Amino acid sequence: MPVSPELLVCTWAHIRRIQVVINCLLFIRNSDIGNVSVVSWMDDRKDFFECGDRSADDNKGGVMMCNISLKIPVAVSVFLFFIISTSVLAAESYVQRCADDITFVGSLYSSILGRVPGEAEIKKKLELLEGYKNFPREKLICDFFDSAEYKDLKKDNRSFVLDLFHGTLGREPDDRELNNKIAALVERNDRSMMVWGMIGSQEYKKKIKKCP
């Protein structure tokens, strides 16, 4: 059974998400975050805590004073998971138009071809960028969509439009935008022209104006 490129990208993204969490755990584990002493009134649930010896005056069901070693690294890592991994996935799912050349090229591989490039591939694309005189990044975006590798993926119109938004505007289209672009493709069947049309859009121009 063939595996769709979208599933491969999704799987790879989740692997990266797990890597982020593991790195957070390792960092916090090796940090100087200490234990916190608190008072527990939950004698019946003492198995959940690391408590000291009970005093002789304590009766069953009474109040117990415990020094609980709170697992702060776990709690902090959960928080970092949502914050950091979200930004990681965003960077890898959409084109990073205003980033440095290496990050930009890598984001094109992720957002358009759905894979991680090799070192030689990145070097080759960087050489192409240096060779283009006018609008080098825009030309490179078009190269990705016109490449034999992308065409071999045989994306349907819907998948192509999604890739187009990811690889040019760096965002998801809404339902109206998605349907309008699909209808235009059905009518004209010219994907290359649609790529250039997206690059010439006012939204794209506004985005590149904000680049440093």
Beta strands, then each sheet from edge to edge (+ up, - down):
end
